[in-house]
Amino acid sequence: MFYRFILTILIFFNLGLLHAQDTTKSVLRDTIKLKDFEVVTTTFFQGETIPHRTIEEVLVFPERKFKNRRQARKYTRLIYNIKKVYPYATLARDKLIKMNNHLLTLPTEKEQKKYIHQVENELREEFEDDLRKMTFTQGRLLIKLIDRETGNTTYVLIKELKGSFSAFFWQAIAKIFRSNLKTEFDARGEDRIIDEIIYMIDAGLI
């Protein structure tokens, strides 16, 4: 029941995606404009005019060293769990961007709710079996990644979409499973290693 609820929450990632979608379109438009012609700054060095531009940031992580085998196994297990959970967050995000595009074409709230319900059923049919197989650790990790991907905790998403009572109810259910829907992703603190692993996964390094 708990993971079925998490799947439902994934459907409503669209709280912050409309803005993200507009930003993505803006970036794509800028890329297209600069494809054939680009204005860059120059610098004068030893009598020569040299084109100058700022390159993209490159993240470099130091080689991780472990005090013992137990610590190394814990790190390996974390990578495994992230690889198991992270695709659901990114896949749901992509599906919801597509859903948002379609919602903009629907003129009435009734049609929008009907379409959302349809997408919800499709996602349940596609992912429910996999989510049921998740461990408690993976479920808690998914809650964190929801906050990472959307900028909102699962609790806030439920409260905004379903109301305070629903948020309180599902928080109580989460507590039974030793989880907390108000958990935030702390990329510079306790979740720094998780963030590093995700960057390395995205870069194809692990």
C-alpha positions as CSV (number, residue, x, y, z in Angstrom):
1,M,0.0,0.0,0.0
2,F,2.8,2.4,0.9
3,Y,4.7,2.0,-2.4
4,R,1.4,2.2,-4.4
5,F,1.0,5.6,-2.7
6,I,4.6,6.6,-3.7
7,L,3.7,5.8,-7.3
8,T,0.7,8.0,-7.1
9,I,2.9,10.8,-5.8
10,L,5.2,10.4,-8.8
11,I,2.3,11.2,-11.0
12,F,2.0,14.7,-9.5
13,F,5.6,15.8,-10.1
14,N,4.1,18.4,-12.4
15,L,3.9,21.0,-9.6
16,G,7.3,22.3,-10.6
17,L,7.7,20.9,-14.0
18,L,5.8,23.5,-16.0
19,H,8.4,26.0,-15.1
20,A,11.2,23.5,-15.7
21,Q,9.6,22.7,-19.1
22,D,9.6,26.4,-20.1
23,T,13.2,26.7,-19.0
24,T,14.2,23.6,-21.1
25,K,12.4,25.1,-24.1
26,S,14.3,28.4,-23.6
27,V,17.7,26.5,-23.4
28,L,16.8,24.6,-26.6
29,R,15.8,27.8,-28.4
30,D,19.1,29.4,-27.4
31,T,21.1,26.3,-28.6
32,I,19.4,26.4,-32.0
33,K,20.1,30.1,-32.3
34,L,23.8,29.6,-31.6
35,K,24.2,26.6,-33.8
36,D,25.2,28.4,-37.0
37,F,26.4,31.7,-35.5
38,E,27.7,32.5,-32.1
39,V,29.1,35.7,-30.7
40,V,32.0,35.2,-28.3
41,T,34.2,37.5,-26.3
42,T,37.9,37.9,-27.1
43,T,41.0,38.7,-25.2
44,F,44.2,40.3,-26.5
45,F,47.4,38.3,-25.7
46,Q,50.9,38.9,-27.1
47,G,49.7,40.9,-30.1
48,E,47.0,38.4,-31.0
49,T,43.2,38.6,-30.6
50,I,42.1,35.2,-29.1
51,P,38.5,34.1,-28.8
52,H,37.5,33.6,-25.2
53,R,34.6,31.7,-23.7
54,T,33.6,30.1,-20.4
55,I,33.5,26.3,-20.6
56,E,31.0,24.2,-18.7
57,E,31.7,23.2,-15.1
58,V,33.4,19.9,-14.7
59,L,32.8,18.0,-11.5
60,V,35.8,16.0,-10.2
61,F,35.3,13.7,-7.3
62,P,38.3,12.3,-5.3
63,E,38.9,8.6,-5.2
64,R,36.9,7.2,-2.3
65,K,38.8,5.3,0.3
66,F,37.3,3.0,2.9
67,K,38.4,2.2,6.4
68,N,37.2,-1.4,6.1
69,R,35.3,-3.9,4.0
70,R,32.0,-3.2,5.8
71,Q,32.2,0.5,4.8
72,A,33.0,-0.5,1.2
73,R,30.1,-2.9,1.1
74,K,27.8,-0.2,2.4
75,Y,28.9,2.2,-0.3
76,T,28.4,-0.5,-3.0
77,R,24.9,-1.2,-1.6
78,L,24.1,2.5,-1.8
79,I,25.1,2.6,-5.4
80,Y,22.9,-0.4,-6.1
81,N,19.8,1.2,-4.3
82,I,20.2,4.5,-6.1
83,K,20.5,2.7,-9.5
84,K,17.3,0.9,-8.6
85,V,15.3,3.9,-7.5
86,Y,16.7,6.9,-9.5
87,P,15.3,5.7,-12.9
88,Y,11.7,5.9,-11.5
89,A,12.2,9.5,-10.6
90,T,13.6,10.5,-14.0
91,L,11.2,8.4,-16.0
92,A,8.2,9.8,-14.1
93,R,9.6,13.3,-14.7
94,D,9.8,12.7,-18.4
95,K,6.3,11.2,-18.6
96,L,4.9,14.2,-16.6
97,I,6.5,16.7,-18.9
98,K,4.7,15.0,-21.8
99,M,1.5,14.9,-19.7
100,N,1.8,18.7,-19.0
101,N,2.0,19.4,-22.7
102,H,-1.3,17.5,-23.2
103,L,-3.0,19.1,-20.2
104,L,-2.4,22.5,-21.8
105,T,-4.6,21.5,-24.7
106,L,-7.5,20.5,-22.4
107,P,-10.0,23.4,-21.9
108,T,-11.9,22.2,-18.9
109,E,-10.9,21.0,-15.4
110,K,-13.1,17.9,-15.8
111,E,-11.2,16.9,-18.9
112,Q,-7.9,17.5,-17.1
113,K,-8.9,15.4,-14.1
114,K,-10.0,12.6,-16.4
115,Y,-6.7,12.6,-18.3
116,I,-4.7,12.6,-15.1
117,H,-6.7,9.6,-13.8
118,Q,-6.0,7.8,-17.1
119,V,-2.3,8.5,-16.7
120,E,-2.4,7.4,-13.1
121,N,-3.9,4.0,-14.1
122,E,-1.3,3.5,-16.9
123,L,1.6,4.2,-14.5
124,R,0.1,1.9,-11.9
125,E,-0.2,-0.9,-14.4
126,E,3.3,-0.4,-15.7
127,F,5.2,0.1,-12.4
128,E,3.2,-1.2,-9.5
129,D,4.8,-4.7,-9.4
130,D,8.3,-3.2,-9.4
131,L,7.5,-0.7,-6.6
132,R,6.0,-3.5,-4.5
133,K,9.4,-5.2,-4.6
134,M,11.2,-2.2,-3.2
135,T,12.8,-2.5,0.2
136,F,12.1,0.0,3.0
137,T,15.6,1.6,2.4
138,Q,14.8,2.0,-1.3
139,G,11.4,3.6,-0.4
140,R,13.0,6.1,1.9
141,L,15.6,6.9,-0.8
142,L,12.8,7.4,-3.4
143,I,11.2,10.0,-1.0
144,K,14.5,11.9,-0.9
145,L,14.9,11.8,-4.7
146,I,11.3,13.1,-5.1
147,D,12.5,16.2,-3.3
148,R,15.7,16.4,-5.3
149,E,13.9,16.2,-8.6
150,T,11.0,18.5,-7.8
151,G,12.3,20.9,-5.1
152,N,9.3,19.9,-2.9
153,T,9.0,17.2,-0.3
154,T,6.4,14.5,-0.8
155,Y,4.4,15.9,2.1
156,V,4.2,19.3,0.4
157,L,3.2,17.8,-2.9
158,I,0.3,15.9,-1.2
159,K,-0.8,18.9,0.8
160,E,-0.9,21.1,-2.3
161,L,-2.7,18.5,-4.4
162,K,-4.9,16.6,-2.0
163,G,-5.2,18.9,1.0
164,S,-3.9,18.9,4.6
165,F,-5.9,15.9,5.8
166,S,-4.5,13.7,3.1
167,A,-0.9,14.9,3.8
168,F,-1.4,14.1,7.5
169,F,-2.9,10.7,6.8
170,W,-0.1,9.6,4.4
171,Q,2.5,10.9,6.8
172,A,1.0,8.7,9.5
173,I,1.2,5.7,7.1
174,A,4.8,6.6,6.2
175,K,5.7,6.6,9.9
176,I,4.5,3.0,10.2
177,F,7.1,2.1,7.6
178,R,9.7,4.1,9.4
179,S,9.7,6.8,6.7
180,N,9.1,10.6,6.8
181,L,7.4,12.4,3.9
182,K,8.8,15.7,5.0
183,T,12.4,14.4,4.4
184,E,14.4,16.9,2.3
185,F,17.3,16.1,0.1
186,D,20.4,17.7,1.6
187,A,23.0,17.7,-1.3
188,R,25.6,19.6,0.8
189,G,25.1,17.7,4.0
190,E,24.0,14.1,4.8
191,D,23.0,13.4,1.2
192,R,26.3,14.6,-0.4
193,I,27.4,11.1,-1.3
194,I,24.1,10.3,-2.8
195,D,24.3,13.4,-4.9
196,E,27.8,12.5,-6.0
197,I,26.7,9.0,-7.0
198,I,23.8,10.4,-9.1
199,Y,26.2,12.8,-10.9
200,M,28.5,9.9,-11.7
201,I,25.6,7.8,-12.9
202,D,24.4,10.6,-15.2
203,A,28.0,11.0,-16.5
204,G,28.2,7.2,-17.2
205,L,31.1,6.7,-14.8
206,I,29.4,4.0,-12.7
